[in-house]
């Protein structure tokens, strides 16, 4: 695989070169998450997959940059960064918010080029054409924090530290606004296959809502349920990587 290009470098967390890789897998985080959530995945991925976590503005080393609150502006910028790397086979993986971003990025690439991902992997996210199950980005502080606790994706130490919560809350609100103002426009289905993963105890992205991703591709579609709630990916890394390798035709 070629080196990640300097013009797009801010978007890509550093990963060691992987000369034996046959597919580059770009990974997009959930709301409030950064590239760090995929740090342990980099070394665990099989040698045929070069895993590249995406660092979105507003978090990690890009903490000082304003987070995007509108999907199409984010995708337009991200597509410019990925474009120079699209000459080699690549796939997209996203969890929750990251799945929506990955889907819109694939749509952008299908419409404007330069190349399509070989597969789109969506995780913990209802099909994009469905309305959201709740809107929380503009709730008062107390109600917003209550919803974050219910979703179970924010570490307990963040809730216990008022200063840390003040730092994190604006990013979470921005990410939820990005998702909750997103509207899936009518467009032809993707020409690449889609693999979907859902937590078996996820009350938001239920199997019925995940199944409707099928309508977004003209190619094969696979849906798998994995143990856990909405944030099952934190404990199901190895299961996910095996399934991803299998669907990319790289399983041993």
Buried (B, 14 or more C-beta within 10 A) or exposed (E): BEEBEEEBEEBBBEBEEBEEBBBBBBBBBBBBBBBBBBEEBBEEBBEBBBBBBBBBBBBBEBEEEEBBBEBEEBBBBBBEBBBBBBEEBBBBBBBBBBBBBBBBBBBBBBEEEEBBBBBBBBBBBBBBEBEEEEBBBEBEEEEBBEBBEEBEBBEEEBBEEEEEBEEBBEBBBBBBBBBBEBEBEEEEBBEBBBBBBBBEEBEBBBEEBBBBBBEBBEEEBBBBBBEBBBBBBEBBBEBBBBBBBEBBEBEE
